[in-house]
Amino acid sequence: MDNYNLLREALSKVKRKVFISYHHDNDQCYADYMRDTYGNQYDIFYDNSLDDEIDSTDPAYVNRVIRENYIVGSSITIVLCGAETWKRRYVDWEICSTLHHNHALLGIALLTASKDYQGRIVVPKRLHLNIQSGYAHWINWPTNATVLQFAIEIAINKSKETSLINNSLPKMRRNKS
């Protein structure tokens, strides 16, 4: 058996607990696809994300519930980066909590992602800092389950280097327009 098949067989036995962070209004279809296709159909991860919105108008309470009930029980947060993900305070808070707990971080560029004037994909600042430091991993939307599974394992491996974490930004106070 060649190295690729040995690696694939080994990975097929690993099933990570994943928290998916995204802009709910714009990118729900991508999150649903990821859960249904990669989580359920291909069975490569357990989804530890919220099923429904938390019924509260208190942002501190919502942040605490997400952190304590969903992120703490995960080993990796996947940030789906669409057109306005970088503007969302809850996405920033979820990344902050992920880093606080030394969990792995994987950013995925969606087909709808915004680009800056230089053609670079715009992502949440906290994610960007950790991609730059080498702590977080970054990929384009995965074309198949193997690509996603390898990316998850690369992110898990990178998360062992906790000295690379950059969680120095203050938490976003409100969504950007």
Secondary structure by P-SEA (a helix, b strand, c coil): ccaaaaaaaaaaacccbbbbbccccccaaaaaaaaaacccccccbbbcccccccccccaaaaaaaaaacccccccbbbbbccccccccaaaaaaaaaaaaabbbbbbbbcccbbbcccccccccaaaaaaaaaccbbbbcccccaaaaaaaaaaaaaaacccccccccccccccccc
